[in-house]
Amino acid sequence: MRLQHILIPAALVSLVAVSAYSEETDRYRLEKSANGYVRMDTQTGAMSICEERSGQLVCKVAADERAAFQDEIDRLQTSMKAMDERVTKLENSLSPASNRNCRARRISTRR
């Protein structure tokens, strides 16, 4: 009976591990090109240019994807700057005098 308690979970863990390994090995596709290889991520569609150096495959993100990544970084930085400015403006609009007025209104409405 105890053997079943050990073997069943062990079998399940090994099945999950094999499945995860299979997904990772099937995730990328490597195709020979004129200058080396092109690697495609089959889940995201991202493409990388790869070349062999000292017996190892070295891959770099394709130029058009790099430009898209940089555009997204620039957009996010602009958005963050606008949010920071908005927060600062809102914080500055809450002067001590307006805070006292808000407190006074809250107290008068409680009575």
C-alpha positions in Angstrom: 0.0 0.0 0.0 2.8 2.4 0.9 4.6 1.6 -2.3 1.6 3.0 -4.3 1.7 6.3 -2.3 5.3 6.7 -3.5 5.1 5.4 -7.0 2.0 7.2 -8.2 3.3 10.7 -7.3 6.7 9.9 -8.7 5.2 8.8 -12.0 3.1 12.0 -12.2 6.1 14.2 -11.5 8.1 12.4 -14.2 5.3 12.9 -16.7 5.1 16.6 -16.0 8.8 16.9 -16.3 8.9 15.1 -19.6 6.0 17.2 -20.9 7.7 20.5 -19.9 11.0 19.3 -21.5 9.1 18.4 -24.7 7.5 21.8 -24.8 10.8 23.6 -24.4 12.6 21.5 -27.1 9.7 22.0 -29.5 9.5 25.7 -28.8 12.3 26.9 -31.1 12.8 26.1 -34.7 16.2 26.5 -36.4 16.6 27.0 -40.1 19.8 27.3 -42.1 20.3 30.7 -43.9 22.9 32.1 -46.1 24.7 33.8 -43.2 24.1 31.2 -40.5 20.8 30.3 -38.9 17.4 31.8 -38.2 15.8 30.8 -34.9 12.1 31.2 -34.5 10.2 31.0 -31.2 7.1 29.0 -32.2 5.1 30.4 -29.2 5.7 34.1 -29.8 6.9 34.3 -33.4 10.1 36.1 -32.3 13.0 35.7 -34.7 16.7 35.7 -34.0 19.7 35.7 -36.3 22.3 33.1 -35.2 25.8 32.4 -36.3 28.4 29.9 -35.2 31.4 31.2 -33.2 34.0 29.0 -31.6 31.8 26.0 -31.9 28.8 27.7 -30.2 25.6 29.1 -31.7 25.3 32.9 -30.9 21.9 34.4 -31.5 20.9 38.1 -31.7 17.4 39.5 -31.9 16.5 40.4 -35.5 16.9 44.1 -36.3 13.2 44.8 -36.9 12.3 43.3 -33.6 15.0 45.3 -31.8 13.5 48.5 -33.3 10.0 47.4 -32.1 11.3 46.7 -28.6 13.0 50.1 -28.5 9.8 51.8 -29.7 7.9 50.1 -26.9 10.5 51.1 -24.3 10.3 54.7 -25.5 6.5 54.7 -25.4 6.6 53.3 -21.8 9.2 55.8 -20.7 7.0 58.7 -22.1 4.0 57.3 -20.4 5.8 56.9 -17.0 7.1 60.5 -17.3 3.5 61.8 -17.9 2.2 59.8 -14.9 5.0 61.1 -12.7 4.1 64.7 -13.7 0.4 64.0 -13.1 1.1 62.6 -9.6 3.3 65.6 -8.8 0.7 68.0 -10.0 -2.0 66.3 -7.9 0.2 66.2 -4.8 1.0 69.9 -5.2 -2.7 70.8 -5.6 -3.4 69.4 -2.2 -2.0 72.4 -0.2 -2.3 72.5 3.6 -5.2 75.0 3.3 -7.3 72.8 1.1 -6.6 69.8 3.4 -8.0 71.9 6.3 -11.1 72.8 4.3 -11.7 69.1 3.4 -11.3 68.1 7.1 -13.7 70.8 8.2 -16.3 69.7 5.6 -16.0 66.1 6.8 -16.5 67.1 10.4 -19.5 69.3 9.7 -21.2 66.5 7.7 -20.8 64.1 10.5 -22.9 66.1 12.9 
